[in-house]
Amino acid sequence: MRRTLAGLWAILPLAALLLALAAVPPPDRVPTHWSGRVPVGFASGPGFVAGVLATVVVCTVLAAVASVARRLVPPSWGRWVLTALAALSWGAVLLYLVTAWRVGVDGPEGVREGWPLLAVLGALVAGAVGYAVHGRWVPSAAELADLVPERSRVQPVRGRAVQPVQPWSSDVSSRTLRVLAVGLLVVFAAVAGVLLAADEGVLLLAVVLVTGLGAGGLALLWSAVTVEVDEDGLRVRSRVLRVPVARVRADQVAGAEVQDLDPMRWGGIGLRALPDRTAYIVDAGGPGLVVYLRTGRRVALQITEGDQAARAGARTLLRAAGQRAGAGSAS
């Protein structure tokens, strides 16, 4: 039901656009490119409307398919797909309204570059609404059993079988992420210097600095980590700043196993987050710990110490999760 409502929210912009076209006639000419604060590129009004209409229609069709075709769009992906479609579709409608409004007030040559950002902000809000309407998908017991291989499932441990969990840890380093982090910081610093010298404005400079520091800092944090497992679950700590960067509680674990991690199957080298899985692969791949969560997601961590170390970590995590499950069912 909530998936259907999220689909309707992503379809609604088509009706809103048709009403907007009837209420606010399109201008003859609209700005599309700016140099500083001055428009330097323009498009015809009909061409602009055609682009907006095509975007909204395509998003509407895709949203209709995504809201009903559960085999084509799995539940773990449905929330993100419908969120993206709602943001793009509503953003296109708002872009038309903002552009038509400002061209009518200031003329095509008087529209400043900041006004389209209102449409971007509105698109983010619309996406957040769709994300909230859809809600989080939590698999049923039967669905979870289909996701987790039988040999890798957590088995509740009770009574005399309960034993202290011996902590396990493994250090993982990624030269790829370290080089990427340094490269990002250098490139964004150079771009910021050019923007500062060209006096392009504080807003653009701030965006570049925040983006560069965020991307470079995140890559640097993950370039050297320690993977730890104890009775509380799994933790990943950065060895660069000595801060935790990820955690999986023992009661969240539905299963664990060792797989040969292929970057092509998990999204690439480095930290990769997708709607149904998150992976941390440091080089060309190799043995890694794959954790199945009760939310339906998977977490994969390459263990560079080899297969035996990864299997020891998986056994420790299964023991911790099994004892936590046994304690929970007993109470």
Secondary structure, DSSP 8 states (H G I E B T S, - for coil): -HHHHHHHHHHHHHHHHHHHHHHS---SEEEEEEETTEEEEEEEHHHHHHHHHHHHHHHHHHHHHHHH-TTTS-HHHHHHHHHHHHHHHHHHHHHHHHHHHHHHHH-GGG--TTTHHHHHHHHHHHHHHHHHHH------HHHHHHHS-GGGB-----GGG------EEEEEE-HHHHHHHHHHHHHHHHHHHHHHHHT--HHHHHHHHHHHHHHHHHHHHTTEEEEEEETTEEEEEETTT--EEEEEEGGGEEEEEEEEE-HHHHTSSEEEEETTEEEEE-SS-EEEEEEEETTS-EEEEE-TT-HHHHHHHHHHHHHHHHHHHHHHHH-
